[in-house]
Amino acid sequence: MATTAQLPNVLSRSRLDAEIRTGELLKVWPGVYSAAEPDDDIRSRAVEIYSLTGIRLSA
């Protein structure tokens, strides 16, 4: 799991767009992406990311 702020540090913008488009990266919440299918645990961790980073999450 990574935030949109973290992803450009490891992926180029074109590669990031391609991975989102092909489903290699899945949007968990706005600003939070995961390579694994989001389940309750991943969604719960996304809330932790919110509390640590201040990313605004919406349901």
KELO-36253 format. One record per atom (N, C-alpha, C, O): atom name; y, z, x. Coordinates in nm, 4 decimals. Layout:
# KELO-36253
+------+----------+----------+----------+
| atom |        y |        z |        x |
+------+----------+----------+----------+
|   CA |        Y |        Z |        X |
...
+------+----------+----------+----------+
//
This chain:
# KELO-36253
+------+----------+----------+----------+
| atom |        y |        z |        x |
+------+----------+----------+----------+
|    N |  -0.1146 |   0.0000 |   0.0840 |
|   CA |   0.0000 |   0.0000 |   0.0000 |
|    C |   0.1228 |   0.0000 |   0.0900 |
|    O |   0.1265 |   0.0675 |   0.1929 |
|    N |   0.2238 |  -0.0777 |   0.0488 |
|   CA |   0.3473 |  -0.0865 |   0.1262 |
|    C |   0.4638 |  -0.1154 |   0.0331 |
|    O |   0.4470 |  -0.1657 |  -0.0780 |
|    N |   0.5813 |  -0.0822 |   0.0815 |
|   CA |   0.7023 |  -0.1103 |   0.0044 |
|    C |   0.7599 |  -0.2443 |   0.0478 |
|    O |   0.7234 |  -0.2982 |   0.1523 |
|    N |   0.8492 |  -0.2965 |  -0.0329 |
|   CA |   0.9146 |  -0.4220 |   0.0040 |
|    C |   0.9979 |  -0.4053 |   0.1304 |
|    O |   1.0236 |  -0.5034 |   0.2002 |
|    N |   1.0401 |  -0.2848 |   0.1608 |
|   CA |   1.1136 |  -0.2606 |   0.2854 |
|    C |   1.0208 |  -0.2668 |   0.4063 |
|    O |   1.0641 |  -0.3056 |   0.5147 |
|    N |   0.8952 |  -0.2297 |   0.3899 |
|   CA |   0.7995 |  -0.2283 |   0.5010 |
|    C |   0.7365 |  -0.3651 |   0.5262 |
|    O |   0.7096 |  -0.4004 |   0.6410 |
|    N |   0.7130 |  -0.4411 |   0.4218 |
|   CA |   0.6371 |  -0.5656 |   0.4351 |
|    C |   0.6984 |  -0.6675 |   0.5313 |
|    O |   0.6230 |  -0.7301 |   0.6058 |
|    N |   0.8297 |  -0.6878 |   0.5342 |
|   CA |   0.8845 |  -0.7854 |   0.6301 |
|    C |   0.8618 |  -0.7475 |   0.7762 |
|    O |   0.8769 |  -0.8317 |   0.8646 |
|    N |   0.8260 |  -0.6230 |   0.8024 |
|   CA |   0.7962 |  -0.5818 |   0.9400 |
|    C |   0.6612 |  -0.6337 |   0.9873 |
|    O |   0.6357 |  -0.6389 |   1.1076 |
|    N |   0.5741 |  -0.6722 |   0.8936 |
|   CA |   0.4401 |  -0.7184 |   0.9315 |
|    C |   0.4086 |  -0.8593 |   0.8826 |
|    O |   0.3127 |  -0.9207 |   0.9294 |
|    N |   0.4877 |  -0.9112 |   0.7894 |
|   CA |   0.4648 |  -1.0453 |   0.7356 |
|    C |   0.5958 |  -1.1226 |   0.7304 |
|    O |   0.7011 |  -1.0664 |   0.7001 |
|    N |   0.5884 |  -1.2515 |   0.7602 |
|   CA |   0.7068 |  -1.3350 |   0.7413 |
|    C |   0.7331 |  -1.3485 |   0.5915 |
|    O |   0.6439 |  -1.3246 |   0.5101 |
|    N |   0.8538 |  -1.3861 |   0.5557 |
|   CA |   0.8876 |  -1.4007 |   0.4136 |
|    C |   0.7972 |  -1.5046 |   0.3468 |
|    O |   0.7521 |  -1.4834 |   0.2343 |
|    N |   0.7703 |  -1.6158 |   0.4143 |
|   CA |   0.6852 |  -1.7189 |   0.3539 |
|    C |   0.5417 |  -1.6686 |   0.3369 |
|    O |   0.4773 |  -1.6985 |   0.2364 |
|    N |   0.4913 |  -1.5925 |   0.4344 |
|   CA |   0.3550 |  -1.5373 |   0.4229 |
|    C |   0.3493 |  -1.4325 |   0.3124 |
|    O |   0.2519 |  -1.4268 |   0.2374 |
|    N |   0.4523 |  -1.3502 |   0.3019 |
|   CA |   0.4599 |  -1.2507 |   0.1955 |
|    C |   0.4583 |  -1.3186 |   0.0589 |
|    O |   0.3834 |  -1.2780 |  -0.0299 |
|    N |   0.5405 |  -1.4216 |   0.0421 |
|   CA |   0.5424 |  -1.4956 |  -0.0844 |
|    C |   0.4058 |  -1.5560 |  -0.1153 |
|    O |   0.3600 |  -1.5516 |  -0.2294 |
|    N |   0.3404 |  -1.6127 |  -0.0130 |
|   CA |   0.2088 |  -1.6737 |  -0.0328 |
|    C |   0.1048 |  -1.5694 |  -0.0733 |
|    O |   0.0234 |  -1.5953 |  -0.1619 |
|    N |   0.1061 |  -1.4530 |  -0.0105 |
|   CA |   0.0076 |  -1.3491 |  -0.0437 |
|    C |   0.0289 |  -1.2936 |  -0.1843 |
|    O |  -0.0676 |  -1.2587 |  -0.2523 |
|    N |   0.1524 |  -1.2852 |  -0.2277 |
|   CA |   0.1792 |  -1.2418 |  -0.3651 |
|    C |   0.1335 |  -1.3501 |  -0.4629 |
|    O |   0.0704 |  -1.3207 |  -0.5644 |
|    N |   0.1657 |  -1.4740 |  -0.4316 |
|   CA |   0.1293 |  -1.5864 |  -0.5191 |
|    C |  -0.0224 |  -1.6016 |  -0.5335 |
|    O |  -0.0711 |  -1.6325 |  -0.6423 |
|    N |  -0.0976 |  -1.5802 |  -0.4247 |
|   CA |  -0.2430 |  -1.5988 |  -0.4291 |
|    C |  -0.3184 |  -1.4730 |  -0.4723 |
|    O |  -0.4404 |  -1.4761 |  -0.4888 |
|    N |  -0.2464 |  -1.3631 |  -0.4906 |
|   CA |  -0.3111 |  -1.2398 |  -0.5339 |
|    C |  -0.3664 |  -1.1547 |  -0.4215 |
|    O |  -0.4348 |  -1.0556 |  -0.4469 |
|    N |  -0.3377 |  -1.1922 |  -0.2959 |
|   CA |  -0.3814 |  -1.1083 |  -0.1839 |
|    C |  -0.3052 |  -0.9762 |  -0.1835 |
|    O |  -0.3594 |  -0.8725 |  -0.1452 |
|    N |  -0.1794 |  -0.9805 |  -0.2264 |
|   CA |  -0.0990 |  -0.8601 |  -0.2468 |
|    C |  -0.0677 |  -0.8503 |  -0.3949 |
|    O |  -0.0264 |  -0.9479 |  -0.4575 |
|    N |  -0.0875 |  -0.7326 |  -0.4498 |
|   CA |  -0.0673 |  -0.7102 |  -0.5928 |
|    C |   0.0459 |  -0.6113 |  -0.6142 |
|    O |   0.0547 |  -0.5093 |  -0.5458 |
|    N |   0.1315 |  -0.6421 |  -0.7088 |
|   CA |   0.2427 |  -0.5534 |  -0.7410 |
|    C |   0.1904 |  -0.4338 |  -0.8190 |
|    O |   0.1310 |  -0.4494 |  -0.9257 |
|    N |   0.2129 |  -0.3139 |  -0.7651 |
|   CA |   0.1740 |  -0.1905 |  -0.8332 |
|    C |   0.2894 |  -0.1462 |  -0.9223 |
|    O |   0.2702 |  -0.1149 |  -1.0398 |
|    N |   0.4073 |  -0.1439 |  -0.8658 |
|   CA |   0.5333 |  -0.1121 |  -0.9322 |
|    C |   0.6387 |  -0.2003 |  -0.8673 |
|    O |   0.6135 |  -0.2569 |  -0.7609 |
|    N |   0.7541 |  -0.2133 |  -0.9271 |
|   CA |   0.8600 |  -0.2862 |  -0.8563 |
|    C |   0.8859 |  -0.2209 |  -0.7201 |
|    O |   0.9139 |  -0.1013 |  -0.7118 |
|    N |   0.8764 |  -0.2998 |  -0.6158 |
|   CA |   0.9004 |  -0.2483 |  -0.4817 |
|    C |   0.7796 |  -0.1915 |  -0.4110 |
|    O |   0.7908 |  -0.1496 |  -0.2957 |
|    N |   0.6629 |  -0.1884 |  -0.4767 |
|   CA |   0.5411 |  -0.1331 |  -0.4155 |
|    C |   0.4261 |  -0.2314 |  -0.4374 |
|    O |   0.3974 |  -0.2708 |  -0.5504 |
|    N |   0.3606 |  -0.2705 |  -0.3272 |
|   CA |   0.2511 |  -0.3665 |  -0.3324 |
|    C |   0.1259 |  -0.3080 |  -0.2695 |
|    O |   0.1325 |  -0.2195 |  -0.1841 |
|    N |   0.0108 |  -0.3594 |  -0.3137 |
|   CA |  -0.1181 |  -0.3133 |  -0.2632 |
|    C |  -0.2098 |  -0.4329 |  -0.2411 |
|    O |  -0.2039 |  -0.5313 |  -0.3148 |
|    N |  -0.2949 |  -0.4238 |  -0.1387 |
|   CA |  -0.3968 |  -0.5264 |  -0.1167 |
|    C |  -0.5182 |  -0.5007 |  -0.2049 |
|    O |  -0.5977 |  -0.5916 |  -0.2290 |
|    N |  -0.5331 |  -0.3785 |  -0.2527 |
|   CA |  -0.6450 |  -0.3418 |  -0.3405 |
|    C |  -0.5998 |  -0.3464 |  -0.4862 |
|    O |  -0.4821 |  -0.3278 |  -0.5169 |
|    N |  -0.6946 |  -0.3712 |  -0.5741 |
|   CA |  -0.6653 |  -0.3707 |  -0.7178 |
|    C |  -0.6098 |  -0.2335 |  -0.7572 |
|    O |  -0.6736 |  -0.1317 |  -0.7304 |
|    N |  -0.4922 |  -0.2291 |  -0.8204 |
|   CA |  -0.4351 |  -0.0993 |  -0.8580 |
|    C |  -0.5240 |  -0.0236 |  -0.9568 |
|    O |  -0.5611 |  -0.0752 |  -1.0622 |
|    N |  -0.5567 |   0.0989 |  -0.9201 |
|   CA |  -0.6296 |   0.1881 |  -1.0093 |
|    C |  -0.5454 |   0.3147 |  -1.0239 |
|    O |  -0.4321 |   0.3194 |  -0.9760 |
|    N |  -0.5988 |   0.4153 |  -1.0884 |
|   CA |  -0.5213 |   0.5377 |  -1.1098 |
|    C |  -0.4790 |   0.6023 |  -0.9781 |
|    O |  -0.3675 |   0.6532 |  -0.9670 |
|    N |  -0.5675 |   0.6006 |  -0.8781 |
|   CA |  -0.5354 |   0.6606 |  -0.7488 |
|    C |  -0.4208 |   0.5857 |  -0.6810 |
|    O |  -0.3281 |   0.6476 |  -0.6289 |
|    N |  -0.4273 |   0.4551 |  -0.6818 |
|   CA |  -0.3218 |   0.3752 |  -0.6191 |
|    C |  -0.1899 |   0.3941 |  -0.6929 |
|    O |  -0.0851 |   0.4072 |  -0.6297 |
|    N |  -0.1938 |   0.3957 |  -0.8245 |
|   CA |  -0.0704 |   0.4187 |  -0.9006 |
|    C |  -0.0132 |   0.5578 |  -0.8724 |
|    O |   0.1084 |   0.5753 |  -0.8648 |
|    N |  -0.1009 |   0.6549 |  -0.8570 |
|   CA |  -0.0573 |   0.7904 |  -0.8247 |
|    C |   0.0092 |   0.7940 |  -0.6870 |
|    O |   0.1111 |   0.8605 |  -0.6684 |
|    N |  -0.0484 |   0.7229 |  -0.5920 |
|   CA |   0.0114 |   0.7155 |  -0.4585 |
|    C |   0.1458 |   0.6442 |  -0.4622 |
|    O |   0.2353 |   0.6761 |  -0.3838 |
|    N |   0.1605 |   0.5480 |  -0.5528 |
|   CA |   0.2889 |   0.4791 |  -0.5673 |
|    C |   0.3973 |   0.5772 |  -0.6106 |
|    O |   0.5120 |   0.5663 |  -0.5674 |
|    N |   0.3612 |   0.6725 |  -0.6955 |
|   CA |   0.4566 |   0.7759 |  -0.7360 |
|    C |   0.4948 |   0.8613 |  -0.6151 |
|    O |   0.6106 |   0.9008 |  -0.6017 |
|    N |   0.3984 |   0.8900 |  -0.5271 |
|   CA |   0.4292 |   0.9646 |  -0.4048 |
|    C |   0.5275 |   0.8872 |  -0.3182 |
|    O |   0.6217 |   0.9446 |  -0.2636 |
|    N |   0.5055 |   0.7567 |  -0.3059 |
|   CA |   0.5982 |   0.6734 |  -0.2289 |
|    C |   0.7379 |   0.6838 |  -0.2892 |
|    O |   0.8366 |   0.6952 |  -0.2165 |
|    N |   0.7460 |   0.6800 |  -0.4206 |
|   CA |   0.8751 |   0.6932 |  -0.4877 |
|    C |   0.9425 |   0.8242 |  -0.4492 |
|    O |   1.0610 |   0.8261 |  -0.4158 |
|    N |   0.8687 |   0.9315 |  -0.4538 |
|   CA |   0.9290 |   1.0623 |  -0.4267 |
|    C |   0.9743 |   1.0748 |  -0.2811 |
|    O |   1.0677 |   1.1495 |  -0.2517 |
|    N |   0.9092 |   1.0028 |  -0.1906 |
|   CA |   0.9454 |   1.0104 |  -0.0490 |
|    C |   1.0547 |   0.9122 |  -0.0096 |
|    O |   1.1319 |   0.9391 |   0.0824 |
|    N |   1.0620 |   0.7989 |  -0.0782 |
|   CA |   1.1554 |   0.6937 |  -0.0371 |
|    C |   1.2714 |   0.6736 |  -0.1324 |
|    O |   1.3730 |   0.6147 |  -0.0955 |
|    N |   1.2572 |   0.7218 |  -0.2543 |
|   CA |   1.3636 |   0.7011 |  -0.3517 |
|    C |   1.3596 |   0.5653 |  -0.4176 |
|    O |   1.4530 |   0.5282 |  -0.4887 |
|    N |   1.2510 |   0.4890 |  -0.3949 |
|   CA |   1.2372 |   0.3611 |  -0.4644 |
|    C |   1.2316 |   0.3900 |  -0.6126 |
|    O |   1.1603 |   0.4802 |  -0.6565 |
|    N |   1.3056 |   0.3146 |  -0.6885 |
|   CA |   1.3083 |   0.3349 |  -0.8327 |
|    C |   1.1886 |   0.2632 |  -0.8947 |
|    O |   1.1790 |   0.1408 |  -0.8869 |
|    N |   1.0978 |   0.3382 |  -0.9558 |
|   CA |   0.9798 |   0.2821 |  -1.0216 |
|    C |   1.0036 |   0.2749 |  -1.1711 |
|    O |   1.0701 |   0.3609 |  -1.2288 |
|    N |   0.9488 |   0.1716 |  -1.2334 |
|   CA |   0.9540 |   0.1631 |  -1.3791 |
|    C |   0.8133 |   0.1405 |  -1.4299 |
|    O |   0.7316 |   0.0788 |  -1.3614 |
|    N |   0.7842 |   0.1891 |  -1.5479 |
|   CA |   0.6490 |   0.1786 |  -1.6032 |
|    C |   0.6210 |   0.0416 |  -1.6570 |
|    O |   0.5115 |   0.0161 |  -1.7072 |
+------+----------+----------+----------+
//
